[in-house]
């Protein structure tokens, strides 16, 4: 059995340094008629910060026709931002993929040949 190293390197904490906050769309940009998810949907989202962009594993909590409210873990804390809908793609959770593999229920691509009649 391995033992936990007590002197393991850890990134330094700088509480006096403010972490960058992601840009979030304004209410006018995201539009009216917000729909809220009963269960947050797992997504990949491109999030913009003042000096960089990053793709994060996130959850879609709400959306409009043009934008999505995504929530992710940033520096060990919860963060969220409204981003353009085109910056978000669905992702499968590992548990969902394993469940499909065990039960043999792989998603079927719909095409004219296998469409229900």
Order of alpha helices (4+ residues) and beta strands (2+ residues): alpha-beta-beta-beta-beta-beta-alpha
